[in-house]
Amino acid sequence: MRMLLTWLSRFAGIVGVVVIAVAVVGRLAGAYWLHGFQVGTVLQGGMASTLLGCLGYGAVLAEWPKS
């Protein structure tokens, strides 16, 4: 279970960083809309995905066996 949560956290973090990068590049290019979504909404989605990755890693660390 710990390995699954670790990989899901990594995936969510990577997706979040990519979505944030797309939103930033889109906004720097002068766009307010990306494929029907406002750039701010895309940025918030990326931040939410990154937060999900951080919380997943926190859960993995909390489960880690104490030695």
Residue pairs with C-beta under 8 A, 6 or more apart in sequence:
1 63
2 60
2 63
2 64
5 56
5 59
5 60
5 63
6 56
6 57
6 60
8 56
9 52
9 53
9 54
9 55
9 56
9 57
9 60
10 53
11 53
12 49
12 50
12 52
12 53
12 56
13 49
13 50
13 53
13 54
13 57
14 53
15 46
15 49
16 46
16 47
16 48
16 49
16 50
16 51
16 52
16 53
17 46
17 50
18 46
19 42
19 43
19 45
19 46
19 49
20 43
20 46
20 47
20 50
21 46
22 34
22 42
22 46
23 34
23 39
23 40
23 42
23 43
23 46
24 43
26 34
26 39
26 42
27 39
27 43
31 39
32 38
32 39
33 39
34 42
